[in-house]
Amino acid sequence: MEPVLAANADLAWMLAAFVFVLLMFPGLAFYYGGMVGARNVLNIMTMVMSTLGITAVLYVLFGYGLVHGETAGGLGIIGNPTGYFGLTDFMADDESGSVQTLYFAAWFILFAAITIAIVASGAAGRMKFSAWLIFAPIWLILVYFPVAHWVFAPDGFLLNTIKIHDYAGGTAVHMNSGVAALALAVVLGTRRRRGERPHNVPMAILGGGILWFGWFGFNGSCALGASFLTQVVVLNTLLSGCAGMIGYCIVERWREGHVTSLGMITGAVAGLVGITPSANTMNPLGALMVGLLASAVVAFLMSFKSRIPVDDSLDAFAVHGVGGIVGTLCIVLFAAESAPAGVKGILFGGPIDILWRELAGIVITCGYSFVVTWLIAKALDKTIGLRVDTETEIEGLDPTLHAESAYEIPSAGVGHGGLSGMSPARAAEAVEGALPSPSPTAATT
């Protein structure tokens, strides 16, 4: 995606969409925060929000060059890191009221930051925060920036050589983050409280709703302006999220015998993930099919979660990794030539080569992300150590790592003395005891 000149209306929409995407960070923080135990809420929310600061610094220094700079050696693997140092070349105002490169630098900062934020799923409740602050920038440099160059740069090899279709980041954002979360979880091992239920389901639902709101900006901004394409993409984003709720509930009712509110919002997110790579290739019926299939596959996979030895705590691999794969394969099957992208799926008589191209994009992205993430995590684990000690994990990361508690409990039932004066262990016990577990859901954390 390259910056293009546009009218003031286009710039107004893009700035509004930027704010929508920015809101996805507190949305993801609430979504993840509601699904962990009461003693790890602030930790996971801090991990999510910290990605904004880390990514912004890297992008301004050299990240924009690595992703969007002239490809090194003409191979389409990585850009020139020195080409846009400090973004100083973008400071001239052409006074046209257009969408300019400076805006796109800010826009892509958010795309990169939300990707690494999703990876936090694989570390919830057991990773040192100091180790996260080291892992995140290394992962961005070695994993996200190269994969983003393959997909978002005009001369990236997935886009230019293999010619995959990925509208808004099914590969670089969703598959990449989902598979990376899985690799990180493999290195960290399972939590000692793996069966712990979500402590605040309404909070998770609120976070999921905010994510949905932000998704209209995430997908809509990739239309690069206010246009007919924007209208199609926004409608398809709505429809796929709605169908996602239905698809998840159908499978949940079939597999578990009941429908849960957490399952419903998880289904919506899975549908949104599925439509991200395919939003400009689908007509409305196709968007409904994407949402139904992506969420149904995710729900079916989640029903086996307790039998899987890897503890991807907040299900990033299932929702983002698998959801992104299903959404990409839906392009192969259901893409409608009448949609703005003009891609024709196999079921509508499209060329068979679309299958191997999209499969190649899936295999290359997932394989690279898993292997390099595992190597990064393993190297850090052998040197600085990734996981907190047993006592810290049992007491909770909020009181031990951050000296905070998400909830203030009245002392002895009188007044609002809260947790002041208590030891971290006693404070954790007070919080846990005051917050009963919600009813069982299909997706435990």
Summary of the structure (lengths in Angstrom):
residues: 445
radius of gyration: 21.6
end to end distance: 36.6
largest distance: 71.8
contacts: 1758
relative contact order: 0.15
helix: 68%
strand: 1%
